[in-house]
Amino acid sequence: MDLKKTDTANFALKIGIIFLSFITPFIMFFSYGKMPSISSYWNTPLQPLFILSNALTTYVFMDLPKWKLSGVFLFLLTIFSLEYYSDLHDIFAIIFFIVNLYPLYSLQRYRIIIVPYLLSCIWLPDLFWFEVHAITVLCMYHLNLLIKVRSITK
């Protein structure tokens, strides 16, 4: 097996997943307007996009040791829909956003990213825009980290 081709394919796949995760809230917003939260789009025809984006993001998180717990809670909030299990879904969503603080803080080189992540709680008290902002910060963090790791390994 050609490891360079595998690494390139894995890199491209992860870039694609990060891009999908980034654009998903905007596709939802421009398709159906602002809803109370991103999870509210579960009750629209965009449900498969919600599930796909979260499932692929879970895949990326599970491949990163410090992000496995985030992956578990993202998976749990996805499988427990807002429609039928709203309390459980909300608990897992809150835990997901809190658990992300550990891996964001643990890598010293990019620790500054925790500031905009935390400030989204203050600046954006609206749940939908908080989620969009937090997801954007996470996507930028992972994109930056992925590119940095790739440049080091080349």
C-alpha positions in Angstrom: 0.0 0.0 0.0 1.3 3.5 -0.9 1.3 5.4 2.4 1.6 8.8 0.6 -1.6 8.2 -1.3 -3.3 7.0 1.9 -2.1 10.1 3.8 -3.1 12.4 1.0 -6.6 10.8 0.8 -7.0 11.0 4.5 -5.9 14.6 4.5 -8.3 15.5 1.7 -11.1 13.6 3.4 -10.6 15.5 6.7 -10.4 18.9 4.9 -13.7 18.0 3.2 -15.3 17.1 6.5 -14.1 20.3 8.1 -15.5 22.3 5.2 -18.8 20.4 5.4 -19.0 21.1 9.1 -18.3 24.7 8.5 -20.9 25.3 5.8 -23.7 23.1 7.3 -25.1 25.8 9.6 -25.0 28.3 6.8 -26.8 26.0 4.4 -29.4 25.4 7.1 -29.8 29.2 7.8 -30.1 30.2 4.2 -32.5 27.3 3.4 -34.9 27.6 6.3 -34.0 30.8 8.1 -32.8 31.1 11.7 -34.2 28.5 14.0 -33.7 28.3 17.8 -30.7 26.0 17.5 -28.9 23.9 14.8 -30.6 20.8 16.2 -33.9 22.4 15.4 -33.2 21.6 11.7 -33.8 18.0 12.6 -37.5 18.7 11.9 -36.8 19.9 8.4 -35.7 18.1 5.2 -32.2 19.0 6.1 -32.1 16.3 8.8 -29.8 14.1 6.7 -27.3 16.9 6.4 -27.4 17.4 10.2 -26.8 13.7 10.7 -24.1 13.4 8.0 -22.2 16.4 9.2 -22.2 15.3 12.8 -21.4 11.7 11.9 -18.4 12.7 9.8 -17.2 15.2 12.5 -17.5 12.4 15.0 -15.3 10.3 12.8 -12.6 13.0 12.7 -12.8 13.5 16.5 -12.5 9.8 17.2 -9.3 9.8 15.2 -7.7 12.3 17.6 -6.9 11.1 21.1 -7.8 14.3 23.0 -11.0 14.7 21.0 -12.5 11.2 21.5 -14.8 12.4 24.4 -16.0 15.3 22.2 -16.7 12.7 19.5 -18.7 10.5 21.9 -20.9 13.4 23.0 -21.4 14.7 19.4 -22.5 11.2 18.5 -24.9 11.0 21.5 -26.5 14.4 20.8 -27.0 13.2 17.2 -28.6 9.9 17.9 -31.0 11.4 20.5 -33.1 13.7 18.4 -34.5 16.9 19.7 -37.9 15.7 18.6 -38.2 12.7 20.8 -35.5 13.1 23.5 -35.1 16.9 23.9 -33.8 16.8 27.5 -31.2 14.1 26.8 -30.2 15.8 23.5 -29.8 19.2 25.2 -27.7 17.6 28.0 -25.4 15.9 25.5 -25.1 19.1 23.5 -24.2 21.2 26.5 -21.6 18.6 27.6 -20.2 18.5 24.1 -19.6 22.2 24.0 -18.0 22.1 27.5 -15.9 19.0 26.9 -14.3 20.8 23.9 -12.6 23.1 26.3 -10.1 20.5 27.4 -8.6 19.7 24.0 -8.7 23.3 23.0 -6.7 24.2 26.1 -4.3 21.3 26.1 -2.4 22.1 23.0 -0.3 25.1 24.0 0.6 26.3 20.5 -3.1 27.0 19.6 -4.4 27.7 23.1 -5.4 31.2 22.1 -8.4 29.8 20.1 -10.1 29.1 23.4 -10.7 32.8 23.8 -13.1 33.3 20.9 -14.7 29.9 21.7 -15.5 31.1 25.3 -16.4 34.6 24.2 -19.1 33.3 21.9 -21.1 32.5 25.1 -21.0 36.2 26.1 -21.1 37.8 22.7 -23.7 35.5 21.3 -26.4 34.8 23.9 -28.7 33.5 21.1 -28.3 29.7 21.0 -28.2 29.4 17.2 -25.5 32.0 16.7 -23.5 30.7 19.6 -23.5 27.3 18.0 -22.6 28.7 14.6 -19.7 30.7 16.2 -18.5 27.8 18.3 -18.5 25.4 15.3 -16.7 28.0 13.2 -14.0 28.3 15.8 -13.7 24.5 16.1 -13.4 24.2 12.3 -10.7 26.9 12.1 -8.9 25.2 14.9 -9.0 21.8 13.3 -8.1 23.1 9.8 -5.1 25.0 11.2 -4.0 21.9 13.2 -4.4 19.6 10.3 -2.4 21.8 7.9 0.3 22.2 10.6 0.6 18.5 11.2 0.7 17.8 7.5 3.5 20.3 6.9 5.5 18.8 9.8 5.1 15.2 8.5 6.1 16.1 4.9 
